[in-house]
């Protein structure tokens, strides 16, 4: 479905580098948000819940399209 779009992009770029990101989910959307979930995951990982809570908070993004993406699949 997107093959023709990609061809047109490459034609327009006329030999310049092109990066097409096909799957780039924002990590923060997959992390637990509720304290109970954070504690459960911390237990499974064998880490302090406060450490995990701080990591979750640090990865939150107001606008993920302008921030960093945590998953590169």
Secondary structure, DSSP 4 states (H G I P E B T S, - for coil): --HHHHHHHHHHHTTS-----S----GGGGS--SHHHHHHHHHHHTS-HHHHHHHHHHH--SSTTTS--S---
